[in-house]
Amino acid sequence: MRHARSIPLIPEGPLPEPVKGRGTTWAIEHRYHRLASETFDDGWGTLDQDVQQAHLPPATQIIEQRVKSILSSNDSPDVHFDLSVNPYRGCEHGCVYCFARPTHSYLDMSPGLDFETRIIAKVNAAERLREAFASPSYQPLMLNIGSATDAYQPIERKLGITRSLIELMSECRHPFSLVTKSSGIERDLDLVAPMAAQRLAAVYLSITSLDPQLARILEPRAAAPHRRLRTVEALAKAGVPVGVSVSPVIPFINEPELERILEAAANAGATSAFSIVLRLPWEVNPIFQRWLDEHFPDRAARVMARIREMRGGKDYDARFGARMTGEGVWAQLLRQRFEKAAARWGFNRTRVELDLTQFRPPRRAKNDAQAELF
């Protein structure tokens, strides 16, 4: 039985030590938390074993899932695509600010540690996308890969689900954009570069900080900042339109680096840029605030005060048109700084126009054609 409940507040008392390689130490309860039975000592010493295991770094568990559908429609005017494909749910990168964390609540998992240690891999994603493309009613629309969680997180090196999706895109000449924090996309340049030459692909690297120490605690298992810049350079040299996302901007944490990140990205070959201020929906709010208290106790109150100034006095404002940018004086100053730096380094302020007219439906599998005979 599931019980709706309010988002838990940050626990009182001493904070635990950060877990190496993880974005949060907290297996936070959530809106759909399942009530568990009370623990008891069964005489076999299992409670002592649980205590010992609690001190070990949590391992990553990959849960393979066969999904019924893979395309998601976008109804937000704040983003510039119509459809999205997410090969994975949860993300081992462990970015503490990730707006997708609350989606693990729907699976009765924690948006905290479970989100970064229990990864759902949609192993039949390409099969389902082929079915969608083959439908007589399908009309090509702007499609983004990995809009919620990173399509090139570590397990992709083994499973190759994202590559199978791009192979299908190439076969069908269907345009796509992709946002990532990983250098893993370099593996698929043999597919992406030829598509980019035909105005069928564009890539955006998310670069949140140039400070490796900050990146290590903010995005613990994502590629290092210097490695992401090398990926920007590799994509640009291969002729792929590459942009940079300086997102999220967190006051007093990575906000002072805004101009330096844009300069470094321009020098690496990026030609466009965009930026989003920190968003704290649902369980992301207490997770982020606890992270602030763990790593930046000297400025945690200042950070939250500035965020609330940009959110009308609240921790978060989910309204379209405001959730990505914030409002008020400080939000305006951030936008002015970004626009000035973007102009200085010659960034395009419009998205790369991809060509939807080249789409052709996929070839039907042989067994599908035979099935129509009966």
C-alpha positions in Angstrom: 0.0 0.0 0.0 1.3 3.4 -0.9 0.8 6.6 1.1 1.1 10.1 -0.2 3.0 12.3 2.2 4.8 15.7 2.2 8.4 15.9 1.1 10.6 15.1 4.1 12.5 17.9 5.7 16.3 17.8 6.0 17.0 15.5 9.0 18.4 17.2 12.1 21.6 16.2 13.8 25.1 15.6 12.5 25.5 15.0 8.7 27.0 11.8 7.5 30.3 11.8 5.7 30.0 12.2 1.9 30.1 8.9 0.0 33.0 8.8 -2.5 31.7 8.8 -6.0 28.1 9.6 -5.1 26.2 12.8 -5.3 24.2 12.3 -2.1 24.4 10.2 1.1 20.7 10.2 1.6 18.2 7.5 0.6 15.4 10.1 1.0 11.8 9.1 1.4 9.5 10.3 -1.3 5.9 11.1 -2.1 5.0 7.5 -2.8 7.2 5.9 -0.1 6.1 2.3 0.7 5.8 1.8 4.5 8.2 -1.0 5.5 7.8 -3.5 8.4 9.7 -2.9 11.6 13.2 -4.5 11.7 13.9 -7.1 14.4 16.8 -9.2 15.6 16.3 -12.7 14.3 19.3 -14.2 16.2 21.5 -14.7 13.1 23.4 -11.4 13.4 21.8 -9.8 10.4 21.5 -6.5 12.1 25.2 -6.4 12.7 25.7 -7.3 9.0 23.4 -4.5 8.0 25.5 -2.0 10.0 28.7 -3.2 8.4 27.2 -3.0 4.9 25.9 0.5 5.6 29.5 1.7 5.7 30.4 0.3 2.2 30.0 2.5 -0.8 26.7 1.6 -2.5 27.3 -0.4 -5.7 25.4 0.3 -8.9 22.6 -2.1 -9.9 21.4 -2.2 -13.5 17.8 -3.2 -13.9 17.0 -4.2 -17.5 13.5 -3.3 -18.6 11.5 -4.0 -21.8 9.3 -0.9 -22.3 6.0 -0.7 -24.2 6.8 2.7 -25.7 9.9 5.0 -25.9 8.8 8.3 -27.4 7.7 11.1 -24.9 5.9 14.2 -26.1 6.9 17.6 -24.8 4.3 20.1 -23.8 6.6 22.7 -22.3 7.2 25.9 -24.3 10.5 26.3 -22.4 12.4 23.6 -24.4 13.1 23.4 -28.1 12.1 19.9 -29.0 8.8 18.1 -29.5 9.8 14.5 -28.7 12.3 12.9 -26.4 13.8 9.4 -26.0 15.5 8.5 -22.7 17.4 5.2 -22.9 17.8 5.1 -19.1 15.9 6.0 -15.9 18.2 7.1 -13.1 21.7 8.3 -13.7 25.0 7.1 -12.3 26.5 10.6 -12.8 24.9 11.5 -9.5 24.5 15.2 -10.2 23.0 16.4 -6.9 20.8 19.0 -8.6 19.3 16.7 -11.3 15.6 17.7 -11.9 14.9 14.1 -13.0 15.5 12.6 -9.5 11.8 12.7 -8.5 10.9 10.3 -11.3 12.4 7.5 -9.3 9.6 8.1 -6.8 7.1 6.6 -9.3 9.0 3.3 -9.1 8.9 3.4 -5.3 12.6 4.1 -5.2 14.5 6.9 -3.5 15.2 10.0 -5.5 18.5 10.1 -3.5 20.9 7.1 -3.6 18.5 4.9 -5.6 18.4 7.4 -8.4 22.2 7.1 -8.9 22.7 3.4 -7.9 19.6 1.7 -9.4 19.6 2.4 -13.1 16.7 1.3 -15.3 18.1 0.3 -18.8 15.5 0.2 -21.5 17.0 -2.6 -23.5 14.4 -2.7 -26.2 14.5 1.1 -26.8 15.6 0.9 -30.5 13.0 -1.8 -31.2 10.2 0.4 -29.9 11.5 3.5 -31.7 11.6 1.5 -34.9 7.9 0.6 -34.4 7.1 4.2 -33.8 8.9 5.4 -36.9 7.3 2.7 -39.0 3.7 3.7 -38.0 1.8 5.2 -41.0 0.7 8.1 -38.8 4.2 9.1 -37.6 5.3 12.6 -38.7 9.0 13.6 -38.0 9.3 16.2 -35.3 12.3 17.7 -33.4 13.6 14.9 -31.2 16.0 15.0 -28.3 17.9 12.0 -26.9 18.5 12.0 -23.2 16.5 15.0 -22.1 15.9 13.6 -18.6 19.0 11.5 -17.8 22.3 11.2 -19.6 22.3 8.9 -22.6 26.0 8.3 -22.2 26.2 7.5 -18.5 28.8 4.7 -17.6 26.6 1.7 -18.4 26.2 2.8 -22.0 29.8 1.6 -22.6 28.6 -1.9 -22.0 24.9 -1.9 -23.2 25.1 0.5 -26.2 21.4 1.3 -26.1 22.1 4.9 -27.2 24.2 3.8 -30.1 21.4 1.5 -31.3 19.1 4.5 -31.3 21.5 6.6 -33.3 22.0 3.8 -35.7 18.2 3.8 -36.3 18.2 7.6 -36.7 20.9 7.3 -39.3 19.0 4.6 -41.2 15.8 6.6 -41.2 17.6 10.0 -41.7 15.7 11.3 -38.7 17.2 14.5 -37.1 18.1 14.6 -33.4 19.8 16.7 -30.8 21.5 15.3 -27.7 22.7 16.9 -24.4 25.4 15.1 -22.4 28.1 15.5 -19.7 30.0 12.5 -21.1 32.9 12.0 -23.5 31.2 8.8 -24.5 29.7 10.4 -27.5 33.1 10.4 -29.2 32.6 6.6 -29.6 29.7 7.3 -31.9 31.2 10.0 -34.1 31.2 7.5 -37.0 27.5 7.9 -37.0 27.0 11.4 -35.7 29.4 13.2 -37.9 27.9 12.1 -41.3 24.5 12.9 -40.0 25.6 16.4 -38.9 27.0 17.0 -42.4 23.5 16.5 -43.6 21.9 18.8 -41.0 20.5 15.8 -39.1 22.4 16.1 -35.7 23.5 18.6 -33.1 25.2 18.0 -29.8 25.3 20.1 -26.6 27.8 19.5 -23.8 26.8 20.5 -20.3 29.7 22.2 -18.6 28.8 23.4 -15.1 32.2 24.2 -13.7 35.9 24.3 -14.7 36.9 23.6 -11.1 37.6 19.8 -10.9 37.1 19.8 -7.1 33.7 21.3 -7.4 32.8 19.1 -10.3 33.8 16.0 -8.3 31.2 16.7 -5.6 28.6 18.3 -7.8 28.6 15.7 -10.6 30.7 12.9 -9.1 30.7 10.4 -11.9 30.4 12.7 -14.9 33.4 13.4 -17.1 35.9 15.9 -15.7 35.6 19.5 -17.0 38.8 19.4 -19.1 37.6 16.1 -20.6 34.3 17.7 -21.7 36.2 20.5 -23.3 38.2 18.0 -25.3 34.9 16.4 -26.4 33.7 19.8 -27.6 36.9 20.1 -29.6 36.6 16.6 -31.0 33.0 17.2 -32.1 33.8 20.6 -33.6 36.7 19.1 -35.6 34.5 16.4 -36.9 32.1 19.0 -38.2 29.3 18.4 -35.7 27.4 21.6 -34.6 28.3 21.7 -30.9 26.9 23.9 -28.2 27.4 24.3 -24.5 24.9 24.3 -21.7 26.1 26.3 -18.6 23.4 24.7 -16.5 22.4 24.9 -13.8 23.7 28.2 -12.6 23.9 28.0 -8.8 24.5 31.4 -7.0 27.8 31.6 -5.2 28.8 28.1 -6.2 29.4 27.9 -10.0 27.8 31.3 -10.9 31.1 33.2 -10.6 32.5 31.0 -13.4 29.8 31.8 -16.0 32.0 33.9 -18.2 35.1 31.7 -17.9 33.1 28.6 -18.9 31.8 30.3 -22.0 35.2 31.5 -23.0 36.7 28.0 -22.6 33.9 26.5 -24.6 34.3 29.0 -27.4 38.1 28.3 -27.5 37.3 24.6 -27.8 35.0 25.1 -30.8 31.5 25.5 -29.4 29.3 27.8 -31.6 26.2 28.1 -29.5 25.3 28.3 -25.8 22.4 28.4 -23.3 22.0 28.6 -19.6 19.4 27.6 -17.0 19.2 28.6 -13.4 19.0 26.0 -10.6 15.6 24.2 -10.3 14.5 22.5 -7.1 11.3 20.6 -7.8 9.9 18.1 -5.3 12.6 16.0 -3.6 15.5 17.7 -5.3 15.0 20.6 -2.9 15.9 18.8 0.4 18.6 16.7 -1.4 20.3 19.8 -2.7 20.0 21.7 0.6 21.6 18.8 2.5 24.4 18.7 0.0 24.9 22.5 0.6 25.2 21.9 4.3 27.6 19.0 3.8 30.0 20.8 1.4 29.4 24.6 1.7 28.2 25.3 5.3 29.8 28.7 5.1 27.5 29.9 2.3 24.5 27.6 2.3 22.2 30.3 3.7 23.3 32.8 1.2 22.8 30.4 -1.7 19.2 29.6 -0.7 18.5 33.3 0.0 19.6 34.2 -3.5 17.6 31.3 -5.0 14.4 32.5 -3.2 15.0 36.1 -4.5 14.8 34.7 -8.0 11.8 32.5 -7.2 9.4 35.1 -5.7 10.4 34.1 -2.1 9.9 30.4 -2.7 12.5 27.6 -3.2 11.0 26.8 -6.6 8.5 28.2 -9.1 7.3 25.7 -11.6 5.5 28.1 -14.0 6.4 27.9 -17.6 8.4 30.9 -18.7 9.9 31.4 -15.2 11.2 28.0 -14.1 14.2 28.0 -16.4 15.3 31.6 -15.9 13.9 32.9 -12.6 12.6 36.4 -12.0 13.7 39.6 -10.4 16.9 41.7 -10.3 19.4 38.9 -9.8 17.8 36.8 -12.6 18.0 39.8 -14.9 21.7 40.3 -14.0 22.5 36.7 -14.7 20.8 37.0 -18.1 22.7 40.2 -18.9 26.0 38.6 -18.0 25.3 35.6 -20.1 24.2 37.6 -23.1 27.2 39.9 -22.9 29.6 37.0 -22.7 27.9 35.0 -25.4 28.1 38.1 -27.7 31.8 38.6 -26.8 32.6 35.0 -27.8 30.5 34.9 -30.9 27.9 32.3 -29.9 24.9 31.8 -32.0 21.7 32.7 -30.1 19.5 30.5 -32.1 19.4 26.7 -32.2 20.8 24.8 -35.1 18.1 24.2 -37.7 17.9 20.5 -38.4 16.2 19.1 -41.6 13.0 17.2 -41.0 12.3 16.6 -44.7 14.8 13.8 -45.2 13.0 11.3 -42.9 12.2 7.9 -44.5 10.4 5.2 -42.6 12.5 2.2 -41.5 12.7 -1.0 -43.4 10.2 -3.5 -42.0 11.7 -6.6 -40.4 11.3 -9.8 -42.6 9.1 -11.5 -40.1 6.7 -8.5 -40.0 6.3 -8.7 -43.8 5.6 -12.5 -43.6 3.1 -12.0 -40.8 0.9 -9.9 -43.1 0.4 -13.0 -45.3 -1.7 -14.6 -42.6 
